Amino acid sequence: MKIPTKNRCVLLGVCGGIAAYKACEVVRLLVKAGVDVHVLMTPNATRFVSPLTFAALSGYPVAVEAFPPSASEAGSSSTYDPLAHITLSHQAELLLLAPATANTLAKLAAGIADNLLLSTALAFSGPVVFAPAMNSRMYANPATRDNIAKLKARGCIEVEAEMGALASLESGMGRLAEPARIVQRVLHELRREGSPLEGRRILVTAGGTREYFDDIRFISNASTGTLALCCADELYLAGAEVELIAAPSVAEDELASRAYPTIRVTSAEEMLTQVRERAIGLDVLLMLAAVADYRPPRRKGKIKKDDAVELDLRLTRTEDILSSLEEGKPNVRIGASLETEEVEQRAAAKLTAKNLSAIVAVELDPEAPPFGQRSLRAGILTPHEWLLPLSRRDKIELSREIAHLITRLLNPKEQ
Ligand SMILES: Cc1cc2nc3c(=O)[nH]c(=O)nc-3n(C[C@H](O)[C@H](O)[C@H](O)COP(=O)(O)O)c2cc1C
């Protein structure tokens, strides 16, 4: 049984408000989470941000015009399609309006369709999420309040504006919600109900741990947790109850837009404690973190440079997390191995030694190290076969394969 991956497509309608530039960050975060974003702009929105910016960030042309451009407008970076409002409304799973201006909200509430964005919204039958942004008095105006209430009564979902500094140099209510909060809400709405992963508890570990040898310095590795985040996103969108344990090398802003719980740890020991605490009742453990195999002793304070010419750090083995868990808890355990040579043999040995359901084998190509990159050279090995042979792969594509594998392992009868 495969998780349907088609149609993870969001239509982002950008309106003509000062916060239009923040929609760029919304696009960036959604694309990172594996979502296809198609941007629509009101003609007024193009006075704030160029369609070209959104085209570059989303990878798709930006639709603005409902009517063909006049000769004097030829050469604009937006594209023209006479049926764009219908095509786009069929294509997408969700319509997001961010920022939503007072004007567009009023027109939407009244069913007015005098631009491409509004026509598309009227033709759209899926979930609509809107994030208002405007001056605090516009926001508090009874007309705006009524329009927002009307839209919510019709099932549209509001990502409420926030208190804070506004463009008018005033402070008040009406500031666009943080892009990460908007993205969290969108991802939550995109989650699939009735998926074979619904209700399954999956723990994913990400990033490189830090092993301090004084209060300032530490030993770590180059992992950034990119593949683990892609997998956690994929599994969350497929309906699983995901939790992510993130080591320090996973950037804070990477975690902010995630809609599932994230737990921070520093060292291998802390990672072990957190995994153990969550192992009971867990369906899947996906260990993609680069956990330190060795740790130095930690000294208090800062080791002084002039104490000695050489510094001896006697490293001791850390406890292996997967091997230390009780047999069958959880039943599905997937690990990872990164090697520079004998990649297949070493991955196979690790799979057997740790009694894993599968292993993600990664080959370090010194010419193109995978850390923080979109692609890596990897394959998936199960006890029976190389499910995916070693090859250069996009991390989002690989994470989809891992999610399919997990679905099959959890639902063996349905294969
Ligand atoms: C500099 C500037 C900033 C604006 N910022 C906002 C805003 O943040 N929110 C809003 O609702 N309207 C704002 N407006 C007013 C809208 O641009 C105006 O209502 C316009 O008709 C909205 O068009 P649209 O909803 O079709 O994009 C702003 C106008 C200007 C000139």
The ligand as an SDF file (V2000), in Angstrom:
LIG
                    3D

 31 33  0  0  0  0  0  0  0  0999 V2000
    2.2140   51.1040    1.3150 C   0  0  0  0  0  0  0  0  0  0  0  0
    0.8970   50.4290    1.4620 C   0  0  0  0  0  0  0  0  0  0  0  0
    0.7760   49.4250    2.3880 C   0  0  0  0  0  0  0  0  0  0  0  0
   -0.4400   48.7610    2.5490 C   0  0  0  0  0  0  0  0  0  0  0  0
   -0.5320   47.7640    3.4620 N   0  0  0  0  0  0  0  0  0  0  0  0
   -1.7150   47.1430    3.6380 C   0  0  0  0  0  0  0  0  0  0  0  0
   -1.8400   46.0950    4.5690 C   0  0  0  0  0  0  0  0  0  0  0  0
   -0.8640   45.7040    5.2370 O   0  0  0  0  0  0  0  0  0  0  0  0
   -3.0250   45.4910    4.7050 N   0  0  0  0  0  0  0  0  0  0  0  0
   -4.1200   45.8620    3.9800 C   0  0  0  0  0  0  0  0  0  0  0  0
   -5.1880   45.2780    4.1760 O   0  0  0  0  0  0  0  0  0  0  0  0
   -4.0280   46.8530    3.0760 N   0  0  0  0  0  0  0  0  0  0  0  0
   -2.8720   47.4950    2.8850 C   0  0  0  0  0  0  0  0  0  0  0  0
   -2.7740   48.5050    1.9660 N   0  0  0  0  0  0  0  0  0  0  0  0
   -3.9470   48.8500    1.1680 C   0  0  0  0  0  0  0  0  0  0  0  0
   -4.1130   47.8740    0.0340 C   0  0  0  0  0  0  0  0  0  0  0  0
   -2.9640   47.8980   -0.7920 O   0  0  0  0  0  0  0  0  0  0  0  0
   -5.3560   48.2150   -0.7830 C   0  0  0  0  0  0  0  0  0  0  0  0
   -6.5130   48.0360    0.0170 O   0  0  0  0  0  0  0  0  0  0  0  0
   -5.4570   47.3970   -2.0440 C   0  0  0  0  0  0  0  0  0  0  0  0
   -6.6700   47.7250   -2.6860 O   0  0  0  0  0  0  0  0  0  0  0  0
   -5.4300   45.9090   -1.7490 C   0  0  0  0  0  0  0  0  0  0  0  0
   -5.5770   45.2000   -2.9450 O   0  0  0  0  0  0  0  0  0  0  0  0
   -5.7060   43.6120   -3.0100 P   0  0  0  0  0  0  0  0  0  0  0  0
   -6.5410   43.1980   -1.8460 O   0  0  0  0  0  0  0  0  0  0  0  0
   -6.4050   43.3650   -4.3080 O   0  0  0  0  0  0  0  0  0  0  0  0
   -4.3500   43.0790   -3.0220 O   0  0  0  0  0  0  0  0  0  0  0  0
   -1.5660   49.1610    1.7740 C   0  0  0  0  0  0  0  0  0  0  0  0
   -1.4160   50.1720    0.8260 C   0  0  0  0  0  0  0  0  0  0  0  0
   -0.2010   50.8000    0.6730 C   0  0  0  0  0  0  0  0  0  0  0  0
   -0.0850   51.8760   -0.3510 C   0  0  0  0  0  0  0  0  0  0  0  0
  1  2  1  0
  2  3  1  0
  2 30  2  0
  3  4  2  0
  4  5  1  0
  4 28  1  0
  5  6  2  0
  6  7  1  0
  6 13  1  0
  7  8  2  0
  7  9  1  0
  9 10  1  0
 10 11  2  0
 10 12  1  0
 12 13  2  0
 13 14  1  0
 14 15  1  0
 14 28  1  0
 15 16  1  0
 16 17  1  0
 16 18  1  0
 18 19  1  0
 18 20  1  0
 20 21  1  0
 20 22  1  0
 22 23  1  0
 23 24  1  0
 24 25  2  0
 24 26  1  0
 24 27  1  0
 28 29  2  0
 29 30  1  0
 30 31  1  0
M  END
$$$$
